[in-house]
Amino acid sequence: MKTQKQIKIQSLDDQYEKDILSFLNKNGESVYGDIFKELKISATKGQGAIYSLLKKGWIRHKDRTSFIELNVKIK
């Protein structure tokens, strides 16, 4: 069984990435629109941060849906 990578959220430089990771850690899976609405960030900034987090492997799409969930443990 593969263990999830752990990241220290305080060590991240990008505030949008921090906010999205914190939101998912607190609320669980969510769709793009709900994340942007709750965090009051523009779609452009939010999509950029989500794409970056997906590329890093820190978040993932849940079971081929539009839901996003954490793929790491937050410290």
C-alpha positions in Angstrom: 0.0 0.0 0.0 1.4 3.4 -1.0 1.5 6.1 1.7 0.5 9.6 0.8 3.1 12.3 0.6 3.0 14.9 3.4 3.4 18.6 2.7 3.8 21.6 5.0 1.3 24.1 3.8 3.2 27.0 5.4 6.2 26.3 3.2 4.3 27.1 0.0 4.8 30.4 -1.7 1.6 30.6 -3.8 -1.3 31.9 -1.6 -3.9 30.5 -4.0 -2.4 27.0 -3.8 -2.3 27.3 0.0 -6.0 28.5 0.1 -7.2 25.7 -2.2 -5.3 23.0 -0.2 -6.6 24.3 3.1 -10.1 24.4 1.7 -10.0 20.8 0.5 -8.4 19.7 3.7 -11.2 21.3 5.7 -14.2 20.5 3.4 -13.2 17.4 1.5 -13.9 16.9 -2.2 -15.4 19.8 -4.1 -16.0 21.1 -7.6 -14.0 24.0 -9.2 -16.9 26.5 -9.0 -17.5 25.9 -5.3 -13.8 26.3 -4.5 -13.6 29.6 -6.4 -16.9 30.9 -4.9 -16.0 30.1 -1.3 -12.5 31.4 -1.6 -13.6 34.5 -3.6 -10.9 34.0 -6.2 -11.2 34.6 -10.0 -11.7 31.6 -12.3 -8.4 32.5 -14.0 -6.3 32.5 -10.8 -8.1 29.5 -9.4 -7.7 27.4 -12.6 -4.0 28.3 -12.7 -3.5 27.2 -9.1 -5.6 24.0 -9.6 -3.7 23.1 -12.7 -0.4 23.6 -10.8 -1.6 21.4 -7.9 -2.8 18.7 -10.3 0.6 18.7 -12.1 2.4 18.4 -8.8 0.1 15.5 -7.8 -1.1 17.2 -4.7 -4.7 17.0 -5.7 -6.6 14.8 -8.1 -9.9 14.3 -9.8 -12.1 11.9 -7.9 -13.0 8.8 -9.9 -13.1 10.6 -13.3 -15.6 13.2 -12.1 -15.4 17.0 -11.9 -14.8 16.7 -8.1 -11.3 17.6 -6.8 -9.8 16.0 -3.7 -6.5 16.0 -1.9 -3.9 13.5 -2.9 -1.5 14.5 0.0 -1.6 14.8 3.7 -1.4 18.4 5.0 0.8 19.2 8.0 
